[in-house]
Amino acid sequence: MGDPLLVLIVLACLAVVVILMLGLGGFAGGGAFNKKNSNKLMRYRIAAQFVAVCLIVLYVFLRQKGG
């Protein structure tokens, strides 16, 4: 894997998946964990998705320029 930006994109997407699975697991289990952390996990997921999408857009932009 010679492209560091591609590695960052993959890591960002994996972070989104991990946060999503934590949120879904907490939601499915319910209880105190869900009440305490559901909003926080949703905010983290949205922030991670924003970073991932920005990195993907940057990757596409740079590849169109031939970089």
mmCIF file of the N, C-alpha and C atoms, coordinates in Angstrom:
data_MODEL
# 
_entry.id   MODEL 
# 
loop_
_atom_site.group_PDB 
_atom_site.id 
_atom_site.type_symbol 
_atom_site.label_atom_id 
_atom_site.label_alt_id 
_atom_site.label_comp_id 
_atom_site.label_asym_id 
_atom_site.label_entity_id 
_atom_site.label_seq_id 
_atom_site.pdbx_PDB_ins_code 
_atom_site.Cartn_x 
_atom_site.Cartn_y 
_atom_site.Cartn_z 
_atom_site.occupancy 
_atom_site.B_iso_or_equiv 
_atom_site.pdbx_formal_charge 
_atom_site.auth_seq_id 
_atom_site.auth_comp_id 
_atom_site.auth_asym_id 
_atom_site.auth_atom_id 
_atom_site.pdbx_PDB_model_num 
ATOM 1   N N  . MET A 1 1  ? 0.851   -1.176 0.000   1.00 0.00 ? 1  MET A N  1 
ATOM 2   C CA . MET A 1 1  ? 0.000   0.000  0.000   1.00 0.00 ? 1  MET A CA 1 
ATOM 3   C C  . MET A 1 1  ? 0.895   1.236  0.000   1.00 0.00 ? 1  MET A C  1 
ATOM 4   N N  . GLY A 1 2  ? 1.099   1.783  -1.164  1.00 0.00 ? 2  GLY A N  1 
ATOM 5   C CA . GLY A 1 2  ? 2.008   2.892  -1.291  1.00 0.00 ? 2  GLY A CA 1 
ATOM 6   C C  . GLY A 1 2  ? 1.372   4.257  -1.139  1.00 0.00 ? 2  GLY A C  1 
ATOM 7   N N  . ASP A 1 3  ? 0.064   4.319  -1.068  1.00 0.00 ? 3  ASP A N  1 
ATOM 8   C CA . ASP A 1 3  ? -0.610  5.611  -1.009  1.00 0.00 ? 3  ASP A CA 1 
ATOM 9   C C  . ASP A 1 3  ? -1.074  5.902  0.419   1.00 0.00 ? 3  ASP A C  1 
ATOM 10  N N  . PRO A 1 4  ? -0.422  6.842  1.101   1.00 0.00 ? 4  PRO A N  1 
ATOM 11  C CA . PRO A 1 4  ? -0.796  7.119  2.493   1.00 0.00 ? 4  PRO A CA 1 
ATOM 12  C C  . PRO A 1 4  ? -2.211  7.695  2.640   1.00 0.00 ? 4  PRO A C  1 
ATOM 13  N N  . LEU A 1 5  ? -2.682  8.436  1.658   1.00 0.00 ? 5  LEU A N  1 
ATOM 14  C CA . LEU A 1 5  ? -4.033  8.983  1.738   1.00 0.00 ? 5  LEU A CA 1 
ATOM 15  C C  . LEU A 1 5  ? -5.073  7.872  1.668   1.00 0.00 ? 5  LEU A C  1 
ATOM 16  N N  . LEU A 1 6  ? -4.810  6.865  0.862   1.00 0.00 ? 6  LEU A N  1 
ATOM 17  C CA . LEU A 1 6  ? -5.722  5.726  0.778   1.00 0.00 ? 6  LEU A CA 1 
ATOM 18  C C  . LEU A 1 6  ? -5.757  4.965  2.105   1.00 0.00 ? 6  LEU A C  1 
ATOM 19  N N  . VAL A 1 7  ? -4.612  4.839  2.752   1.00 0.00 ? 7  VAL A N  1 
ATOM 20  C CA . VAL A 1 7  ? -4.552  4.187  4.062   1.00 0.00 ? 7  VAL A CA 1 
ATOM 21  C C  . VAL A 1 7  ? -5.373  4.974  5.078   1.00 0.00 ? 7  VAL A C  1 
ATOM 22  N N  . LEU A 1 8  ? -5.269  6.304  5.050   1.00 0.00 ? 8  LEU A N  1 
ATOM 23  C CA . LEU A 1 8  ? -6.062  7.135  5.953   1.00 0.00 ? 8  LEU A CA 1 
ATOM 24  C C  . LEU A 1 8  ? -7.555  6.976  5.694   1.00 0.00 ? 8  LEU A C  1 
ATOM 25  N N  . ILE A 1 9  ? -7.935  6.871  4.436   1.00 0.00 ? 9  ILE A N  1 
ATOM 26  C CA . ILE A 1 9  ? -9.349  6.682  4.087   1.00 0.00 ? 9  ILE A CA 1 
ATOM 27  C C  . ILE A 1 9  ? -9.857  5.358  4.646   1.00 0.00 ? 9  ILE A C  1 
ATOM 28  N N  . VAL A 1 10 ? -9.080  4.306  4.471   1.00 0.00 ? 10 VAL A N  1 
ATOM 29  C CA . VAL A 1 10 ? -9.486  2.995  4.984   1.00 0.00 ? 10 VAL A CA 1 
ATOM 30  C C  . VAL A 1 10 ? -9.609  3.031  6.501   1.00 0.00 ? 10 VAL A C  1 
ATOM 31  N N  . LEU A 1 11 ? -8.656  3.650  7.178   1.00 0.00 ? 11 LEU A N  1 
ATOM 32  C CA . LEU A 1 11 ? -8.711  3.757  8.637   1.00 0.00 ? 11 LEU A CA 1 
ATOM 33  C C  . LEU A 1 11 ? -9.921  4.572  9.094   1.00 0.00 ? 11 LEU A C  1 
ATOM 34  N N  . ALA A 1 12 ? -10.219 5.651  8.386   1.00 0.00 ? 12 ALA A N  1 
ATOM 35  C CA . ALA A 1 12 ? -11.370 6.471  8.737   1.00 0.00 ? 12 ALA A CA 1 
ATOM 36  C C  . ALA A 1 12 ? -12.676 5.689  8.553   1.00 0.00 ? 12 ALA A C  1 
ATOM 37  N N  . CYS A 1 13 ? -12.762 4.918  7.479   1.00 0.00 ? 13 CYS A N  1 
ATOM 38  C CA . CYS A 1 13 ? -13.961 4.104  7.255   1.00 0.00 ? 13 CYS A CA 1 
ATOM 39  C C  . CYS A 1 13 ? -14.090 3.008  8.305   1.00 0.00 ? 13 CYS A C  1 
ATOM 40  N N  . LEU A 1 14 ? -12.979 2.416  8.690   1.00 0.00 ? 14 LEU A N  1 
ATOM 41  C CA . LEU A 1 14 ? -13.020 1.406  9.750   1.00 0.00 ? 14 LEU A CA 1 
ATOM 42  C C  . LEU A 1 14 ? -13.447 2.018  11.080  1.00 0.00 ? 14 LEU A C  1 
ATOM 43  N N  . ALA A 1 15 ? -12.992 3.229  11.345  1.00 0.00 ? 15 ALA A N  1 
ATOM 44  C CA . ALA A 1 15 ? -13.401 3.909  12.573  1.00 0.00 ? 15 ALA A CA 1 
ATOM 45  C C  . ALA A 1 15 ? -14.910 4.138  12.581  1.00 0.00 ? 15 ALA A C  1 
ATOM 46  N N  . VAL A 1 16 ? -15.465 4.516  11.435  1.00 0.00 ? 16 VAL A N  1 
ATOM 47  C CA . VAL A 1 16 ? -16.911 4.712  11.333  1.00 0.00 ? 16 VAL A CA 1 
ATOM 48  C C  . VAL A 1 16 ? -17.643 3.403  11.625  1.00 0.00 ? 16 VAL A C  1 
ATOM 49  N N  . VAL A 1 17 ? -17.159 2.313  11.054  1.00 0.00 ? 17 VAL A N  1 
ATOM 50  C CA . VAL A 1 17 ? -17.809 1.017  11.263  1.00 0.00 ? 17 VAL A CA 1 
ATOM 51  C C  . VAL A 1 17 ? -17.736 0.599  12.728  1.00 0.00 ? 17 VAL A C  1 
ATOM 52  N N  . VAL A 1 18 ? -16.577 0.791  13.361  1.00 0.00 ? 18 VAL A N  1 
ATOM 53  C CA . VAL A 1 18 ? -16.424 0.413  14.768  1.00 0.00 ? 18 VAL A CA 1 
ATOM 54  C C  . VAL A 1 18 ? -17.367 1.228  15.650  1.00 0.00 ? 18 VAL A C  1 
ATOM 55  N N  . ILE A 1 19 ? -17.423 2.528  15.426  1.00 0.00 ? 19 ILE A N  1 
ATOM 56  C CA . ILE A 1 19 ? -18.305 3.382  16.223  1.00 0.00 ? 19 ILE A CA 1 
ATOM 57  C C  . ILE A 1 19 ? -19.764 3.012  15.981  1.00 0.00 ? 19 ILE A C  1 
ATOM 58  N N  . LEU A 1 20 ? -20.110 2.723  14.730  1.00 0.00 ? 20 LEU A N  1 
ATOM 59  C CA . LEU A 1 20 ? -21.477 2.313  14.414  1.00 0.00 ? 20 LEU A CA 1 
ATOM 60  C C  . LEU A 1 20 ? -21.838 1.013  15.122  1.00 0.00 ? 20 LEU A C  1 
ATOM 61  N N  . MET A 1 21 ? -20.923 0.049  15.113  1.00 0.00 ? 21 MET A N  1 
ATOM 62  C CA . MET A 1 21 ? -21.200 -1.234 15.779  1.00 0.00 ? 21 MET A CA 1 
ATOM 63  C C  . MET A 1 21 ? -21.332 -1.053 17.293  1.00 0.00 ? 21 MET A C  1 
ATOM 64  N N  . LEU A 1 22 ? -20.524 -0.188 17.876  1.00 0.00 ? 22 LEU A N  1 
ATOM 65  C CA . LEU A 1 22 ? -20.664 0.096  19.309  1.00 0.00 ? 22 LEU A CA 1 
ATOM 66  C C  . LEU A 1 22 ? -22.036 0.700  19.607  1.00 0.00 ? 22 LEU A C  1 
ATOM 67  N N  . GLY A 1 23 ? -22.456 1.627  18.763  1.00 0.00 ? 23 GLY A N  1 
ATOM 68  C CA . GLY A 1 23 ? -23.755 2.251  18.953  1.00 0.00 ? 23 GLY A CA 1 
ATOM 69  C C  . GLY A 1 23 ? -24.901 1.277  18.784  1.00 0.00 ? 23 GLY A C  1 
ATOM 70  N N  . LEU A 1 24 ? -24.811 0.433  17.760  1.00 0.00 ? 24 LEU A N  1 
ATOM 71  C CA . LEU A 1 24 ? -25.869 -0.556 17.544  1.00 0.00 ? 24 LEU A CA 1 
ATOM 72  C C  . LEU A 1 24 ? -25.901 -1.593 18.657  1.00 0.00 ? 24 LEU A C  1 
ATOM 73  N N  . GLY A 1 25 ? -24.725 -1.988 19.125  1.00 0.00 ? 25 GLY A N  1 
ATOM 74  C CA . GLY A 1 25 ? -24.667 -2.942 20.229  1.00 0.00 ? 25 GLY A CA 1 
ATOM 75  C C  . GLY A 1 25 ? -25.266 -2.366 21.499  1.00 0.00 ? 25 GLY A C  1 
ATOM 76  N N  . GLY A 1 26 ? -24.962 -1.109 21.771  1.00 0.00 ? 26 GLY A N  1 
ATOM 77  C CA . GLY A 1 26 ? -25.538 -0.456 22.938  1.00 0.00 ? 26 GLY A CA 1 
ATOM 78  C C  . GLY A 1 26 ? -27.036 -0.283 22.818  1.00 0.00 ? 26 GLY A C  1 
ATOM 79  N N  . PHE A 1 27 ? -27.494 0.027  21.606  1.00 0.00 ? 27 PHE A N  1 
ATOM 80  C CA . PHE A 1 27 ? -28.923 0.193  21.381  1.00 0.00 ? 27 PHE A CA 1 
ATOM 81  C C  . PHE A 1 27 ? -29.653 -1.131 21.544  1.00 0.00 ? 27 PHE A C  1 
ATOM 82  N N  . ALA A 1 28 ? -29.057 -2.194 21.015  1.00 0.00 ? 28 ALA A N  1 
ATOM 83  C CA . ALA A 1 28 ? -29.692 -3.511 21.109  1.00 0.00 ? 28 ALA A CA 1 
ATOM 84  C C  . ALA A 1 28 ? -29.738 -4.002 22.555  1.00 0.00 ? 28 ALA A C  1 
ATOM 85  N N  . GLY A 1 29 ? -28.674 -3.715 23.294  1.00 0.00 ? 29 GLY A N  1 
ATOM 86  C CA . GLY A 1 29 ? -28.633 -4.152 24.681  1.00 0.00 ? 29 GLY A CA 1 
ATOM 87  C C  . GLY A 1 29 ? -29.461 -3.287 25.604  1.00 0.00 ? 29 GLY A C  1 
ATOM 88  N N  . GLY A 1 30 ? -29.627 -2.047 25.228  1.00 0.00 ? 30 GLY A N  1 
ATOM 89  C CA . GLY A 1 30 ? -30.394 -1.123 26.059  1.00 0.00 ? 30 GLY A CA 1 
ATOM 90  C C  . GLY A 1 30 ? -29.707 -0.874 27.385  1.00 0.00 ? 30 GLY A C  1 
ATOM 91  N N  . GLY A 1 31 ? -30.463 -0.493 28.361  1.00 0.00 ? 31 GLY A N  1 
ATOM 92  C CA . GLY A 1 31 ? -29.930 -0.323 29.703  1.00 0.00 ? 31 GLY A CA 1 
ATOM 93  C C  . GLY A 1 31 ? -29.153 0.959  29.903  1.00 0.00 ? 31 GLY A C  1 
ATOM 94  N N  . ALA A 1 32 ? -28.307 0.938  30.929  1.00 0.00 ? 32 ALA A N  1 
ATOM 95  C CA . ALA A 1 32 ? -27.581 2.136  31.345  1.00 0.00 ? 32 ALA A CA 1 
ATOM 96  C C  . ALA A 1 32 ? -26.553 2.580  30.321  1.00 0.00 ? 32 ALA A C  1 
ATOM 97  N N  . PHE A 1 33 ? -25.878 1.622  29.669  1.00 0.00 ? 33 PHE A N  1 
ATOM 98  C CA . PHE A 1 33 ? -24.871 1.999  28.673  1.00 0.00 ? 33 PHE A CA 1 
ATOM 99  C C  . PHE A 1 33 ? -25.503 2.797  27.550  1.00 0.00 ? 33 PHE A C  1 
ATOM 100 N N  . ASN A 1 34 ? -26.646 2.348  27.064  1.00 0.00 ? 34 ASN A N  1 
ATOM 101 C CA . ASN A 1 34 ? -27.322 3.046  25.974  1.00 0.00 ? 34 ASN A CA 1 
ATOM 102 C C  . ASN A 1 34 ? -27.754 4.442  26.404  1.00 0.00 ? 34 ASN A C  1 
ATOM 103 N N  . LYS A 1 35 ? -28.315 4.569  27.588  1.00 0.00 ? 35 LYS A N  1 
ATOM 104 C CA . LYS A 1 35 ? -28.762 5.879  28.061  1.00 0.00 ? 35 LYS A CA 1 
ATOM 105 C C  . LYS A 1 35 ? -27.597 6.843  28.233  1.00 0.00 ? 35 LYS A C  1 
ATOM 106 N N  . LYS A 1 36 ? -26.475 6.309  28.685  1.00 0.00 ? 36 LYS A N  1 
ATOM 107 C CA . LYS A 1 36 ? -25.325 7.171  28.974  1.00 0.00 ? 36 LYS A CA 1 
ATOM 108 C C  . LYS A 1 36 ? -24.549 7.556  27.722  1.00 0.00 ? 36 LYS A C  1 
ATOM 109 N N  . ASN A 1 37 ? -24.447 6.664  26.738  1.00 0.00 ? 37 ASN A N  1 
ATOM 110 C CA . ASN A 1 37 ? -23.508 6.864  25.634  1.00 0.00 ? 37 ASN A CA 1 
ATOM 111 C C  . ASN A 1 37 ? -24.117 6.985  24.245  1.00 0.00 ? 37 ASN A C  1 
ATOM 112 N N  . SER A 1 38 ? -25.410 6.857  24.086  1.00 0.00 ? 38 SER A N  1 
ATOM 113 C CA . SER A 1 38 ? -25.977 6.822  22.739  1.00 0.00 ? 38 SER A CA 1 
ATOM 114 C C  . SER A 1 38 ? -25.745 8.127  21.974  1.00 0.00 ? 38 SER A C  1 
ATOM 115 N N  . ASN A 1 39 ? -25.995 9.258  22.598  1.00 0.00 ? 39 ASN A N  1 
ATOM 116 C CA . ASN A 1 39 ? -25.791 10.540 21.905  1.00 0.00 ? 39 ASN A CA 1 
ATOM 117 C C  . ASN A 1 39 ? -24.321 10.803 21.621  1.00 0.00 ? 39 ASN A C  1 
ATOM 118 N N  . LYS A 1 40 ? -23.480 10.436 22.564  1.00 0.00 ? 40 LYS A N  1 
ATOM 119 C CA . LYS A 1 40 ? -22.041 10.645 22.381  1.00 0.00 ? 40 LYS A CA 1 
ATOM 120 C C  . LYS A 1 40 ? -21.517 9.805  21.207  1.00 0.00 ? 40 LYS A C  1 
ATOM 121 N N  . LEU A 1 41 ? -21.942 8.548  21.144  1.00 0.00 ? 41 LEU A N  1 
ATOM 122 C CA . LEU A 1 41 ? -21.508 7.684  20.053  1.00 0.00 ? 41 LEU A CA 1 
ATOM 123 C C  . LEU A 1 41 ? -22.031 8.187  18.711  1.00 0.00 ? 41 LEU A C  1 
ATOM 124 N N  . MET A 1 42 ? -23.254 8.704  18.695  1.00 0.00 ? 42 MET A N  1 
ATOM 125 C CA . MET A 1 42 ? -23.798 9.241  17.449  1.00 0.00 ? 42 MET A CA 1 
ATOM 126 C C  . MET A 1 42 ? -22.985 10.450 16.989  1.00 0.00 ? 42 MET A C  1 
ATOM 127 N N  . ARG A 1 43 ? -22.611 11.310 17.910  1.00 0.00 ? 43 ARG A N  1 
ATOM 128 C CA . ARG A 1 43 ? -21.792 12.473 17.547  1.00 0.00 ? 43 ARG A CA 1 
ATOM 129 C C  . ARG A 1 43 ? -20.425 12.050 17.031  1.00 0.00 ? 43 ARG A C  1 
ATOM 130 N N  . TYR A 1 44 ? -19.820 11.056 17.688  1.00 0.00 ? 44 TYR A N  1 
ATOM 131 C CA . TYR A 1 44 ? -18.521 10.551 17.223  1.00 0.00 ? 44 TYR A CA 1 
ATOM 132 C C  . TYR A 1 44 ? -18.636 9.949  15.829  1.00 0.00 ? 44 TYR A C  1 
ATOM 133 N N  . ARG A 1 45 ? -19.728 9.222  15.585  1.00 0.00 ? 45 ARG A N  1 
ATOM 134 C CA . ARG A 1 45 ? -19.913 8.605  14.273  1.00 0.00 ? 45 ARG A CA 1 
ATOM 135 C C  . ARG A 1 45 ? -20.077 9.660  13.192  1.00 0.00 ? 45 ARG A C  1 
ATOM 136 N N  . ILE A 1 46 ? -20.844 10.688 13.482  1.00 0.00 ? 46 ILE A N  1 
ATOM 137 C CA . ILE A 1 46 ? -21.054 11.741 12.495  1.00 0.00 ? 46 ILE A CA 1 
ATOM 138 C C  . ILE A 1 46 ? -19.740 12.463 12.200  1.00 0.00 ? 46 ILE A C  1 
ATOM 139 N N  . ALA A 1 47 ? -18.950 12.730 13.236  1.00 0.00 ? 47 ALA A N  1 
ATOM 140 C CA . ALA A 1 47 ? -17.650 13.369 13.035  1.00 0.00 ? 47 ALA A CA 1 
ATOM 141 C C  . ALA A 1 47 ? -16.718 12.469 12.230  1.00 0.00 ? 47 ALA A C  1 
ATOM 142 N N  . ALA A 1 48 ? -16.708 11.181 12.528  1.00 0.00 ? 48 ALA A N  1 
ATOM 143 C CA . ALA A 1 48 ? -15.853 10.247 11.794  1.00 0.00 ? 48 ALA A CA 1 
ATOM 144 C C  . ALA A 1 48 ? -16.298 10.134 10.338  1.00 0.00 ? 48 ALA A C  1 
ATOM 145 N N  . GLN A 1 49 ? -17.603 10.141 10.103  1.00 0.00 ? 49 GLN A N  1 
ATOM 146 C CA . GLN A 1 49 ? -18.106 10.103 8.734   1.00 0.00 ? 49 GLN A CA 1 
ATOM 147 C C  . GLN A 1 49 ? -17.710 11.372 7.978   1.00 0.00 ? 49 GLN A C  1 
ATOM 148 N N  . PHE A 1 50 ? -17.776 12.504 8.642   1.00 0.00 ? 50 PHE A N  1 
ATOM 149 C CA . PHE A 1 50 ? -17.383 13.761 8.005   1.00 0.00 ? 50 PHE A CA 1 
ATOM 150 C C  . PHE A 1 50 ? -15.919 13.710 7.576   1.00 0.00 ? 50 PHE A C  1 
ATOM 151 N N  . VAL A 1 51 ? -15.066 13.227 8.466   1.00 0.00 ? 51 VAL A N  1 
ATOM 152 C CA . VAL A 1 51 ? -13.637 13.114 8.151   1.00 0.00 ? 51 VAL A CA 1 
ATOM 153 C C  . VAL A 1 51 ? -13.435 12.141 6.991   1.00 0.00 ? 51 VAL A C  1 
ATOM 154 N N  . ALA A 1 52 ? -14.118 11.006 7.024   1.00 0.00 ? 52 ALA A N  1 
ATOM 155 C CA . ALA A 1 52 ? -13.968 10.013 5.962   1.00 0.00 ? 52 ALA A CA 1 
ATOM 156 C C  . ALA A 1 52 ? -14.421 10.574 4.612   1.00 0.00 ? 52 ALA A C  1 
ATOM 157 N N  . VAL A 1 53 ? -15.545 11.249 4.594   1.00 0.00 ? 53 VAL A N  1 
ATOM 158 C CA . VAL A 1 53 ? -16.045 11.814 3.334   1.00 0.00 ? 53 VAL A CA 1 
ATOM 159 C C  . VAL A 1 53 ? -15.105 12.901 2.823   1.00 0.00 ? 53 VAL A C  1 
ATOM 160 N N  . CYS A 1 54 ? -14.604 13.740 3.705   1.00 0.00 ? 54 CYS A N  1 
ATOM 161 C CA . CYS A 1 54 ? -13.649 14.777 3.284   1.00 0.00 ? 54 CYS A CA 1 
ATOM 162 C C  . CYS A 1 54 ? -12.384 14.161 2.700   1.00 0.00 ? 54 CYS A C  1 
ATOM 163 N N  . LEU A 1 55 ? -11.889 13.103 3.317   1.00 0.00 ? 55 LEU A N  1 
ATOM 164 C CA . LEU A 1 55 ? -10.701 12.424 2.793   1.00 0.00 ? 55 LEU A CA 1 
ATOM 165 C C  . LEU A 1 55 ? -10.973 11.793 1.433   1.00 0.00 ? 55 LEU A C  1 
ATOM 166 N N  . ILE A 1 56 ? -12.159 11.218 1.254   1.00 0.00 ? 56 ILE A N  1 
ATOM 167 C CA . ILE A 1 56 ? -12.508 10.621 -0.032  1.00 0.00 ? 56 ILE A CA 1 
ATOM 168 C C  . ILE A 1 56 ? -12.602 11.688 -1.113  1.00 0.00 ? 56 ILE A C  1 
ATOM 169 N N  . VAL A 1 57 ? -13.236 12.808 -0.782  1.00 0.00 ? 57 VAL A N  1 
ATOM 170 C CA . VAL A 1 57 ? -13.341 13.906 -1.755  1.00 0.00 ? 57 VAL A CA 1 
ATOM 171 C C  . VAL A 1 57 ? -11.955 14.448 -2.104  1.00 0.00 ? 57 VAL A C  1 
ATOM 172 N N  . LEU A 1 58 ? -11.099 14.594 -1.105  1.00 0.00 ? 58 LEU A N  1 
ATOM 173 C CA . LEU A 1 58 ? -9.726  15.043 -1.355  1.00 0.00 ? 58 LEU A CA 1 
ATOM 174 C C  . LEU A 1 58 ? -8.983  14.055 -2.247  1.00 0.00 ? 58 LEU A C  1 
ATOM 175 N N  . TYR A 1 59 ? -9.142  12.769 -1.996  1.00 0.00 ? 59 TYR A N  1 
ATOM 176 C CA . TYR A 1 59 ? -8.496  11.735 -2.804  1.00 0.00 ? 59 TYR A CA 1 
ATOM 177 C C  . TYR A 1 59 ? -8.938  11.832 -4.261  1.00 0.00 ? 59 TYR A C  1 
ATOM 178 N N  . VAL A 1 60 ? -10.244 11.953 -4.473  1.00 0.00 ? 60 VAL A N  1 
ATOM 179 C CA . VAL A 1 60 ? -10.766 12.051 -5.839  1.00 0.00 ? 60 VAL A CA 1 
ATOM 180 C C  . VAL A 1 60 ? -10.265 13.323 -6.505  1.00 0.00 ? 60 VAL A C  1 
ATOM 181 N N  . PHE A 1 61 ? -10.267 14.430 -5.774  1.00 0.00 ? 61 PHE A N  1 
ATOM 182 C CA . PHE A 1 61 ? -9.791  15.700 -6.326  1.00 0.00 ? 61 PHE A CA 1 
ATOM 183 C C  . PHE A 1 61 ? -8.326  15.605 -6.741  1.00 0.00 ? 61 PHE A C  1 
ATOM 184 N N  . LEU A 1 62 ? -7.510  15.026 -5.876  1.00 0.00 ? 62 LEU A N  1 
ATOM 185 C CA . LEU A 1 62 ? -6.077  14.923 -6.182  1.00 0.00 ? 62 LEU A CA 1 
ATOM 186 C C  . LEU A 1 62 ? -5.825  13.962 -7.343  1.00 0.00 ? 62 LEU A C  1 
ATOM 187 N N  . ARG A 1 63 ? -6.617  12.910 -7.457  1.00 0.00 ? 63 ARG A N  1 
ATOM 188 C CA . ARG A 1 63 ? -6.419  11.954 -8.541  1.00 0.00 ? 63 ARG A CA 1 
ATOM 189 C C  . ARG A 1 63 ? -6.852  12.536 -9.883  1.00 0.00 ? 63 ARG A C  1 
ATOM 190 N N  . GLN A 1 64 ? -7.836  13.414 -9.877  1.00 0.00 ? 64 GLN A N  1 
ATOM 191 C CA . GLN A 1 64 ? -8.247  14.062 -11.121 1.00 0.00 ? 64 GLN A CA 1 
ATOM 192 C C  . GLN A 1 64 ? -7.185  15.034 -11.608 1.00 0.00 ? 64 GLN A C  1 
ATOM 193 N N  . LYS A 1 65 ? -6.457  15.622 -10.662 1.00 0.00 ? 65 LYS A N  1 
ATOM 194 C CA . LYS A 1 65 ? -5.392  16.557 -11.027 1.00 0.00 ? 65 LYS A CA 1 
ATOM 195 C C  . LYS A 1 65 ? -4.124  15.832 -11.468 1.00 0.00 ? 65 LYS A C  1 
ATOM 196 N N  . GLY A 1 66 ? -4.109  14.502 -11.299 1.00 0.00 ? 66 GLY A N  1 
ATOM 197 C CA . GLY A 1 66 ? -2.946  13.736 -11.713 1.00 0.00 ? 66 GLY A CA 1 
ATOM 198 C C  . GLY A 1 66 ? -1.892  13.611 -10.641 1.00 0.00 ? 66 GLY A C  1 
ATOM 199 N N  . GLY A 1 67 ? -2.260  13.866 -9.372  1.00 0.00 ? 67 GLY A N  1 
ATOM 200 C CA . GLY A 1 67 ? -1.279  13.829 -8.288  1.00 0.00 ? 67 GLY A CA 1 
ATOM 201 C C  . GLY A 1 67 ? -1.130  12.530 -7.607  1.00 0.00 ? 67 GLY A C  1 
# 
